[in-house]
């Protein structure tokens, strides 16, 4: 039986002590069905390498007053070289995990796995955002490109507040549901207090 040691730390000593990678075992990801080889009765799994704290930043620009018009969105993936370096380490580690599973007797085989000298090209081809997009309407002073103030009010738009993950100044390094609920509760308290 494998033994695991878990490190519990309620408060990180510094941001540099936070994990910079997350590996997740999920269904097929980052490819199209036409790229997947036919494996008959077998399914597909991916060791998904994720950045909990990406350094790259993108932009969102509203181009029309009509809310039905899509804004210009540039996610800015991999614009920070540090993100590519971290993902490269993560892919190498993920490949090691997969190969150790095969060596341990798991009935799996490698498919769509990059060669060592093609990892950067592979990352650039398949890297994308995942489930927890945030920070498009950052809570910050207007002069720092903030969209909402500390009361979740949108600058320049009377009567509008935002209470979701878009107000995060940066990504939280864990699944964000609890933080989003907290923001919703905070917004409710602010609105109720304004009615008194």
N, C-alpha and C positions, 0 to 999 in steps of 0.2 A: 504494500500500500504506500502511495506517495504521501509524504508529509509536507505541509505547507506552513510557512511562517507568515503571519500577517502583521504589518506594521500599522498601528493605529496612532494617528497624530491629529489631535483635534484642531490645532492651529499650526499651519506650516511656518517654519522658521523664517522663510523668505520665499518670494515668488520663484527663485531659482531652485528651491527644494521641491516644487510641485512636479508631478510626472509630466513629461513632454510627449508621451505616446500613449495610445490606447489600442489594444488589439481586440477585435471582436470576431467571433466565429458566427457567420451568418450565411444565408442563402446566397446564390450567385449575385455578384455586384460588379458594376463598372464595365460590363460588356453587353453586347446585344446577343439575342438568341442565335443569329446567324453565325456569330463567332464561336459559339459553344459547340464543341464536338458532340457527336451523337454517342451517348454512353449507355443506350438501352435502358435497363431497369434502374440504373444508378442516377442519383441526384447530384446536385452541385452544392458546394460550400466554398466560402471565401474566408480567408483570414484577412479581415478588413483592418487596415492600418489608418488610425485617425490622429489628428492633431487637436488636443484639447485646448491649446493656446496658440493658434496660428499668429504669426507676425504680419502676414500679408493683409492688406486692407483693400477694400473695393469702394465703389461709390454707387449712389442711387440719385438720379436727377429727375425731378418732375418736369415734364416738357410741355404739359398742357393743363389748363384749368379743368378740362373734362376728365372726371374720375374714371371714365371708361377707357381712356387712353393709357396704355402701358408706359411706365417710366423707363428711362434708360438705366439699365442695371449692368454694372461691370463688377463682378465678384472679386476681381484682382487676384485670382488664385496664383500661388507660387511667385508673386512679385517680390517677396522677400526670400533671398537665397537661403536663409536659415531654415525656412520651411522645407525646401527641397532636401537640404542636408539631413534634417530630422526624419523626413519620410524615407529617405534612402536607408538610414539605420533601421527604421521600422520594417521596411520591406525585407531587408536582410534577416532581421530577427524573426519575422513572420515565416520566411522560408525555412529557417532553422527549426521553428516549432513544428511546421508541417512535416518536415523530413524526420524529426524525432518521433512524431506520431506514426509515420509509416514504418520506421525502424522498430517501434514498439508493437507492431502487429495490427494496427488499424487498417481496415479494408478500404483504403483510399489511394488515389494515385494523383500525380501532378498533371495539371492541364493549364494552359495559358500562364505559364510561369516564366518570368523574364530571365534571360541569361545575365550573369553578373555584370558584364560590360554594357548591358542595355537597360539597367534599372532606372536611370534618369529619364530615358526616353519613354519607358513604360509608365512611370509616374506622370509625366506630362500628358500622356495619352489618356489615362484613366482617372486622374485626380478630379474630384468634383466636391461640391458641398454635400452635406448629409442632412440629417433631420432637424438640427437645432440652430437654425439661422437666427441671427440677432443683430442688434446694434445699428440698425438703419435709422433709428430716431433717437440717438443718444441723449441721455440726460447729462447736460453739461451747459456751461454758460454759452450764450449765443456766439460770443467772440472766439470760442473754441469749437465752433461748428456744432454746437448743441442744437437739438430740435425741441426738447422739452425741458422745463425747469424742474426744481426739486418737488413741486406739487403736481408734476406730470402734465402741466399745461403746455400746449404747443405754442411756441413763440409766434406772435402775429396772427393767431386765429382764435377769436373770442369763443369761449365755451367748449373748446375741444381738449380732451385729455387723452393720453395714450397709456394703457396699462397692460403691456405684454413684453415679450423678450426684446422687442425692438429698442426699448429704452436702456438696455444694458450698455454701460460704457465699453465693456469688452466681454468676450465669451466667459461664462462660468466654466470651470474645468470638469464639471460633472453634468449629469442629465439635469436640465434646467427646470423641471416641473415645479419643484418646491419653491424655487426662487420666483417663478412666474406667479404662483398662487400668492406669495407674500406681496408682490407688487399689486396684484388685484385687491388684496385685503387693505393695503395701504391706501390705494385709490378710493376704495369705499369709505374708509375712515375720513379721508380728506374731504370727500363730497358731503358726507353726513355732517362734519364739523362746519362746513360752509353754509349749511342750511339752518343752523342754530341761531 
